[in-house]
């Protein structure tokens, strides 16, 4: 894993399009960005924190695809 990413590098690393990145950004669901002049950098730590947050959110949501068993 890189020490930091530009937005195109981050998108390539996580296999998402730049359009999807900016859609997520509009929803407030992207990693924290660091601005260095005109450049936008995503640090490895920010990417890892973003990943952990998404995984936690997924694990907290009920799995509606799982079969429901009711004992009578």
Phi and psi restraints in degrees (range 20) as a CNS / XPLOR table:
assign (resid 1 and name C) (resid 2 and name N)
       (resid 2 and name CA) (resid 2 and name C) 1.0 -70.1 20.0 2
assign (resid 2 and name N) (resid 2 and name CA)
       (resid 2 and name C) (resid 3 and name N) 1.0 159.7 20.0 2
assign (resid 2 and name C) (resid 3 and name N)
       (resid 3 and name CA) (resid 3 and name C) 1.0 -71.5 20.0 2
assign (resid 3 and name N) (resid 3 and name CA)
       (resid 3 and name C) (resid 4 and name N) 1.0 -32.9 20.0 2
assign (resid 3 and name C) (resid 4 and name N)
       (resid 4 and name CA) (resid 4 and name C) 1.0 -156.6 20.0 2
assign (resid 4 and name N) (resid 4 and name CA)
       (resid 4 and name C) (resid 5 and name N) 1.0 163.6 20.0 2
assign (resid 4 and name C) (resid 5 and name N)
       (resid 5 and name CA) (resid 5 and name C) 1.0 -128.5 20.0 2
assign (resid 5 and name N) (resid 5 and name CA)
       (resid 5 and name C) (resid 6 and name N) 1.0 147.9 20.0 2
assign (resid 5 and name C) (resid 6 and name N)
       (resid 6 and name CA) (resid 6 and name C) 1.0 -83.0 20.0 2
assign (resid 6 and name N) (resid 6 and name CA)
       (resid 6 and name C) (resid 7 and name N) 1.0 171.0 20.0 2
assign (resid 6 and name C) (resid 7 and name N)
       (resid 7 and name CA) (resid 7 and name C) 1.0 -61.0 20.0 2
assign (resid 7 and name N) (resid 7 and name CA)
       (resid 7 and name C) (resid 8 and name N) 1.0 -45.2 20.0 2
assign (resid 7 and name C) (resid 8 and name N)
       (resid 8 and name CA) (resid 8 and name C) 1.0 -61.7 20.0 2
assign (resid 8 and name N) (resid 8 and name CA)
       (resid 8 and name C) (resid 9 and name N) 1.0 -37.7 20.0 2
assign (resid 8 and name C) (resid 9 and name N)
       (resid 9 and name CA) (resid 9 and name C) 1.0 -67.2 20.0 2
assign (resid 9 and name N) (resid 9 and name CA)
       (resid 9 and name C) (resid 10 and name N) 1.0 -40.4 20.0 2
assign (resid 9 and name C) (resid 10 and name N)
       (resid 10 and name CA) (resid 10 and name C) 1.0 -62.3 20.0 2
assign (resid 10 and name N) (resid 10 and name CA)
       (resid 10 and name C) (resid 11 and name N) 1.0 -44.9 20.0 2
assign (resid 10 and name C) (resid 11 and name N)
       (resid 11 and name CA) (resid 11 and name C) 1.0 -62.1 20.0 2
assign (resid 11 and name N) (resid 11 and name CA)
       (resid 11 and name C) (resid 12 and name N) 1.0 -41.3 20.0 2
assign (resid 11 and name C) (resid 12 and name N)
       (resid 12 and name CA) (resid 12 and name C) 1.0 -66.0 20.0 2
assign (resid 12 and name N) (resid 12 and name CA)
       (resid 12 and name C) (resid 13 and name N) 1.0 -41.4 20.0 2
assign (resid 12 and name C) (resid 13 and name N)
       (resid 13 and name CA) (resid 13 and name C) 1.0 -64.7 20.0 2
assign (resid 13 and name N) (resid 13 and name CA)
       (resid 13 and name C) (resid 14 and name N) 1.0 -35.3 20.0 2
assign (resid 13 and name C) (resid 14 and name N)
       (resid 14 and name CA) (resid 14 and name C) 1.0 -102.6 20.0 2
assign (resid 14 and name N) (resid 14 and name CA)
       (resid 14 and name C) (resid 15 and name N) 1.0 8.4 20.0 2
assign (resid 14 and name C) (resid 15 and name N)
       (resid 15 and name CA) (resid 15 and name C) 1.0 56.8 20.0 2
assign (resid 15 and name N) (resid 15 and name CA)
       (resid 15 and name C) (resid 16 and name N) 1.0 45.5 20.0 2
assign (resid 15 and name C) (resid 16 and name N)
       (resid 16 and name CA) (resid 16 and name C) 1.0 -124.6 20.0 2
assign (resid 16 and name N) (resid 16 and name CA)
       (resid 16 and name C) (resid 17 and name N) 1.0 155.7 20.0 2
assign (resid 16 and name C) (resid 17 and name N)
       (resid 17 and name CA) (resid 17 and name C) 1.0 -80.6 20.0 2
assign (resid 17 and name N) (resid 17 and name CA)
       (resid 17 and name C) (resid 18 and name N) 1.0 160.6 20.0 2
assign (resid 17 and name C) (resid 18 and name N)
       (resid 18 and name CA) (resid 18 and name C) 1.0 -66.3 20.0 2
assign (resid 18 and name N) (resid 18 and name CA)
       (resid 18 and name C) (resid 19 and name N) 1.0 -33.8 20.0 2
assign (resid 18 and name C) (resid 19 and name N)
       (resid 19 and name CA) (resid 19 and name C) 1.0 -61.3 20.0 2
assign (resid 19 and name N) (resid 19 and name CA)
       (resid 19 and name C) (resid 20 and name N) 1.0 -44.2 20.0 2
assign (resid 19 and name C) (resid 20 and name N)
       (resid 20 and name CA) (resid 20 and name C) 1.0 -64.8 20.0 2
assign (resid 20 and name N) (resid 20 and name CA)
       (resid 20 and name C) (resid 21 and name N) 1.0 -38.7 20.0 2
assign (resid 20 and name C) (resid 21 and name N)
       (resid 21 and name CA) (resid 21 and name C) 1.0 -57.1 20.0 2
assign (resid 21 and name N) (resid 21 and name CA)
       (resid 21 and name C) (resid 22 and name N) 1.0 -48.5 20.0 2
assign (resid 21 and name C) (resid 22 and name N)
       (resid 22 and name CA) (resid 22 and name C) 1.0 -70.9 20.0 2
assign (resid 22 and name N) (resid 22 and name CA)
       (resid 22 and name C) (resid 23 and name N) 1.0 -27.5 20.0 2
assign (resid 22 and name C) (resid 23 and name N)
       (resid 23 and name CA) (resid 23 and name C) 1.0 -65.3 20.0 2
assign (resid 23 and name N) (resid 23 and name CA)
       (resid 23 and name C) (resid 24 and name N) 1.0 -45.5 20.0 2
assign (resid 23 and name C) (resid 24 and name N)
       (resid 24 and name CA) (resid 24 and name C) 1.0 -63.2 20.0 2
assign (resid 24 and name N) (resid 24 and name CA)
       (resid 24 and name C) (resid 25 and name N) 1.0 -37.5 20.0 2
assign (resid 24 and name C) (resid 25 and name N)
       (resid 25 and name CA) (resid 25 and name C) 1.0 -63.0 20.0 2
assign (resid 25 and name N) (resid 25 and name CA)
       (resid 25 and name C) (resid 26 and name N) 1.0 -41.1 20.0 2
assign (resid 25 and name C) (resid 26 and name N)
       (resid 26 and name CA) (resid 26 and name C) 1.0 -60.5 20.0 2
assign (resid 26 and name N) (resid 26 and name CA)
       (resid 26 and name C) (resid 27 and name N) 1.0 -28.6 20.0 2
assign (resid 26 and name C) (resid 27 and name N)
       (resid 27 and name CA) (resid 27 and name C) 1.0 -90.2 20.0 2
assign (resid 27 and name N) (resid 27 and name CA)
       (resid 27 and name C) (resid 28 and name N) 1.0 -0.9 20.0 2
assign (resid 27 and name C) (resid 28 and name N)
       (resid 28 and name CA) (resid 28 and name C) 1.0 74.1 20.0 2
assign (resid 28 and name N) (resid 28 and name CA)
       (resid 28 and name C) (resid 29 and name N) 1.0 28.7 20.0 2
assign (resid 28 and name C) (resid 29 and name N)
       (resid 29 and name CA) (resid 29 and name C) 1.0 -118.0 20.0 2
assign (resid 29 and name N) (resid 29 and name CA)
       (resid 29 and name C) (resid 30 and name N) 1.0 33.5 20.0 2
assign (resid 29 and name C) (resid 30 and name N)
       (resid 30 and name CA) (resid 30 and name C) 1.0 -113.1 20.0 2
assign (resid 30 and name N) (resid 30 and name CA)
       (resid 30 and name C) (resid 31 and name N) 1.0 163.3 20.0 2
assign (resid 30 and name C) (resid 31 and name N)
       (resid 31 and name CA) (resid 31 and name C) 1.0 -64.6 20.0 2
assign (resid 31 and name N) (resid 31 and name CA)
       (resid 31 and name C) (resid 32 and name N) 1.0 160.5 20.0 2
assign (resid 31 and name C) (resid 32 and name N)
       (resid 32 and name CA) (resid 32 and name C) 1.0 -61.9 20.0 2
assign (resid 32 and name N) (resid 32 and name CA)
       (resid 32 and name C) (resid 33 and name N) 1.0 132.2 20.0 2
assign (resid 32 and name C) (resid 33 and name N)
       (resid 33 and name CA) (resid 33 and name C) 1.0 -100.8 20.0 2
assign (resid 33 and name N) (resid 33 and name CA)
       (resid 33 and name C) (resid 34 and name N) 1.0 144.2 20.0 2
assign (resid 33 and name C) (resid 34 and name N)
       (resid 34 and name CA) (resid 34 and name C) 1.0 -112.8 20.0 2
assign (resid 34 and name N) (resid 34 and name CA)
       (resid 34 and name C) (resid 35 and name N) 1.0 122.9 20.0 2
assign (resid 34 and name C) (resid 35 and name N)
       (resid 35 and name CA) (resid 35 and name C) 1.0 -97.0 20.0 2
assign (resid 35 and name N) (resid 35 and name CA)
       (resid 35 and name C) (resid 36 and name N) 1.0 124.9 20.0 2
assign (resid 35 and name C) (resid 36 and name N)
       (resid 36 and name CA) (resid 36 and name C) 1.0 -120.2 20.0 2
assign (resid 36 and name N) (resid 36 and name CA)
       (resid 36 and name C) (resid 37 and name N) 1.0 93.7 20.0 2
assign (resid 36 and name C) (resid 37 and name N)
       (resid 37 and name CA) (resid 37 and name C) 1.0 66.4 20.0 2
assign (resid 37 and name N) (resid 37 and name CA)
       (resid 37 and name C) (resid 38 and name N) 1.0 -121.0 20.0 2
assign (resid 37 and name C) (resid 38 and name N)
       (resid 38 and name CA) (resid 38 and name C) 1.0 -93.1 20.0 2
assign (resid 38 and name N) (resid 38 and name CA)
       (resid 38 and name C) (resid 39 and name N) 1.0 -8.8 20.0 2
assign (resid 38 and name C) (resid 39 and name N)
       (resid 39 and name CA) (resid 39 and name C) 1.0 -85.0 20.0 2
assign (resid 39 and name N) (resid 39 and name CA)
       (resid 39 and name C) (resid 40 and name N) 1.0 144.8 20.0 2
assign (resid 39 and name C) (resid 40 and name N)
       (resid 40 and name CA) (resid 40 and name C) 1.0 -112.0 20.0 2
assign (resid 40 and name N) (resid 40 and name CA)
       (resid 40 and name C) (resid 41 and name N) 1.0 124.6 20.0 2
assign (resid 40 and name C) (resid 41 and name N)
       (resid 41 and name CA) (resid 41 and name C) 1.0 -119.0 20.0 2
assign (resid 41 and name N) (resid 41 and name CA)
       (resid 41 and name C) (resid 42 and name N) 1.0 141.6 20.0 2
assign (resid 41 and name C) (resid 42 and name N)
       (resid 42 and name CA) (resid 42 and name C) 1.0 -115.6 20.0 2
assign (resid 42 and name N) (resid 42 and name CA)
       (resid 42 and name C) (resid 43 and name N) 1.0 115.3 20.0 2
assign (resid 42 and name C) (resid 43 and name N)
       (resid 43 and name CA) (resid 43 and name C) 1.0 -73.1 20.0 2
assign (resid 43 and name N) (resid 43 and name CA)
       (resid 43 and name C) (resid 44 and name N) 1.0 159.5 20.0 2
assign (resid 43 and name C) (resid 44 and name N)
       (resid 44 and name CA) (resid 44 and name C) 1.0 -59.7 20.0 2
assign (resid 44 and name N) (resid 44 and name CA)
       (resid 44 and name C) (resid 45 and name N) 1.0 -40.7 20.0 2
assign (resid 44 and name C) (resid 45 and name N)
       (resid 45 and name CA) (resid 45 and name C) 1.0 -61.9 20.0 2
assign (resid 45 and name N) (resid 45 and name CA)
       (resid 45 and name C) (resid 46 and name N) 1.0 -41.3 20.0 2
assign (resid 45 and name C) (resid 46 and name N)
       (resid 46 and name CA) (resid 46 and name C) 1.0 -66.1 20.0 2
assign (resid 46 and name N) (resid 46 and name CA)
       (resid 46 and name C) (resid 47 and name N) 1.0 -40.1 20.0 2
assign (resid 46 and name C) (resid 47 and name N)
       (resid 47 and name CA) (resid 47 and name C) 1.0 -65.0 20.0 2
assign (resid 47 and name N) (resid 47 and name CA)
       (resid 47 and name C) (resid 48 and name N) 1.0 -41.7 20.0 2
assign (resid 47 and name C) (resid 48 and name N)
       (resid 48 and name CA) (resid 48 and name C) 1.0 -67.1 20.0 2
assign (resid 48 and name N) (resid 48 and name CA)
       (resid 48 and name C) (resid 49 and name N) 1.0 -40.3 20.0 2
assign (resid 48 and name C) (resid 49 and name N)
       (resid 49 and name CA) (resid 49 and name C) 1.0 -64.0 20.0 2
assign (resid 49 and name N) (resid 49 and name CA)
       (resid 49 and name C) (resid 50 and name N) 1.0 -39.9 20.0 2
assign (resid 49 and name C) (resid 50 and name N)
       (resid 50 and name CA) (resid 50 and name C) 1.0 -61.6 20.0 2
assign (resid 50 and name N) (resid 50 and name CA)
       (resid 50 and name C) (resid 51 and name N) 1.0 -44.9 20.0 2
assign (resid 50 and name C) (resid 51 and name N)
       (resid 51 and name CA) (resid 51 and name C) 1.0 -60.3 20.0 2
assign (resid 51 and name N) (resid 51 and name CA)
       (resid 51 and name C) (resid 52 and name N) 1.0 -47.7 20.0 2
assign (resid 51 and name C) (resid 52 and name N)
       (resid 52 and name CA) (resid 52 and name C) 1.0 -60.8 20.0 2
assign (resid 52 and name N) (resid 52 and name CA)
       (resid 52 and name C) (resid 53 and name N) 1.0 -40.6 20.0 2
assign (resid 52 and name C) (resid 53 and name N)
       (resid 53 and name CA) (resid 53 and name C) 1.0 -63.5 20.0 2
assign (resid 53 and name N) (resid 53 and name CA)
       (resid 53 and name C) (resid 54 and name N) 1.0 -44.1 20.0 2
assign (resid 53 and name C) (resid 54 and name N)
       (resid 54 and name CA) (resid 54 and name C) 1.0 -64.3 20.0 2
assign (resid 54 and name N) (resid 54 and name CA)
       (resid 54 and name C) (resid 55 and name N) 1.0 -43.0 20.0 2
assign (resid 54 and name C) (resid 55 and name N)
       (resid 55 and name CA) (resid 55 and name C) 1.0 -62.4 20.0 2
assign (resid 55 and name N) (resid 55 and name CA)
       (resid 55 and name C) (resid 56 and name N) 1.0 -41.6 20.0 2
assign (resid 55 and name C) (resid 56 and name N)
       (resid 56 and name CA) (resid 56 and name C) 1.0 -63.2 20.0 2
assign (resid 56 and name N) (resid 56 and name CA)
       (resid 56 and name C) (resid 57 and name N) 1.0 -43.7 20.0 2
assign (resid 56 and name C) (resid 57 and name N)
       (resid 57 and name CA) (resid 57 and name C) 1.0 -62.9 20.0 2
assign (resid 57 and name N) (resid 57 and name CA)
       (resid 57 and name C) (resid 58 and name N) 1.0 -39.7 20.0 2
assign (resid 57 and name C) (resid 58 and name N)
       (resid 58 and name CA) (resid 58 and name C) 1.0 -65.1 20.0 2
assign (resid 58 and name N) (resid 58 and name CA)
       (resid 58 and name C) (resid 59 and name N) 1.0 -40.0 20.0 2
assign (resid 58 and name C) (resid 59 and name N)
       (resid 59 and name CA) (resid 59 and name C) 1.0 -72.2 20.0 2
assign (resid 59 and name N) (resid 59 and name CA)
       (resid 59 and name C) (resid 60 and name N) 1.0 -23.3 20.0 2
assign (resid 59 and name C) (resid 60 and name N)
       (resid 60 and name CA) (resid 60 and name C) 1.0 -82.4 20.0 2
assign (resid 60 and name N) (resid 60 and name CA)
       (resid 60 and name C) (resid 61 and name N) 1.0 -21.1 20.0 2
assign (resid 60 and name C) (resid 61 and name N)
       (resid 61 and name CA) (resid 61 and name C) 1.0 -80.3 20.0 2
assign (resid 61 and name N) (resid 61 and name CA)
       (resid 61 and name C) (resid 62 and name N) 1.0 141.9 20.0 2
assign (resid 61 and name C) (resid 62 and name N)
       (resid 62 and name CA) (resid 62 and name C) 1.0 -66.0 20.0 2
assign (resid 62 and name N) (resid 62 and name CA)
       (resid 62 and name C) (resid 63 and name N) 1.0 146.8 20.0 2
assign (resid 62 and name C) (resid 63 and name N)
       (resid 63 and name CA) (resid 63 and name C) 1.0 -92.2 20.0 2
assign (resid 63 and name N) (resid 63 and name CA)
       (resid 63 and name C) (resid 64 and name N) 1.0 96.2 20.0 2
assign (resid 63 and name C) (resid 64 and name N)
       (resid 64 and name CA) (resid 64 and name C) 1.0 -74.4 20.0 2
assign (resid 64 and name N) (resid 64 and name CA)
       (resid 64 and name C) (resid 65 and name N) 1.0 -12.2 20.0 2
assign (resid 64 and name C) (resid 65 and name N)
       (resid 65 and name CA) (resid 65 and name C) 1.0 -83.3 20.0 2
assign (resid 65 and name N) (resid 65 and name CA)
       (resid 65 and name C) (resid 66 and name N) 1.0 -16.0 20.0 2
assign (resid 65 and name C) (resid 66 and name N)
       (resid 66 and name CA) (resid 66 and name C) 1.0 -72.2 20.0 2
assign (resid 66 and name N) (resid 66 and name CA)
       (resid 66 and name C) (resid 67 and name N) 1.0 141.5 20.0 2
assign (resid 66 and name C) (resid 67 and name N)
       (resid 67 and name CA) (resid 67 and name C) 1.0 -66.5 20.0 2
assign (resid 67 and name N) (resid 67 and name CA)
       (resid 67 and name C) (resid 68 and name N) 1.0 145.0 20.0 2
assign (resid 67 and name C) (resid 68 and name N)
       (resid 68 and name CA) (resid 68 and name C) 1.0 -99.7 20.0 2
assign (resid 68 and name N) (resid 68 and name CA)
       (resid 68 and name C) (resid 69 and name N) 1.0 131.8 20.0 2
assign (resid 68 and name C) (resid 69 and name N)
       (resid 69 and name CA) (resid 69 and name C) 1.0 -116.3 20.0 2
assign (resid 69 and name N) (resid 69 and name CA)
       (resid 69 and name C) (resid 70 and name N) 1.0 128.8 20.0 2
assign (resid 69 and name C) (resid 70 and name N)
       (resid 70 and name CA) (resid 70 and name C) 1.0 -120.4 20.0 2
assign (resid 70 and name N) (resid 70 and name CA)
       (resid 70 and name C) (resid 71 and name N) 1.0 124.5 20.0 2
assign (resid 70 and name C) (resid 71 and name N)
       (resid 71 and name CA) (resid 71 and name C) 1.0 -92.0 20.0 2
assign (resid 71 and name N) (resid 71 and name CA)
       (resid 71 and name C) (resid 72 and name N) 1.0 137.8 20.0 2
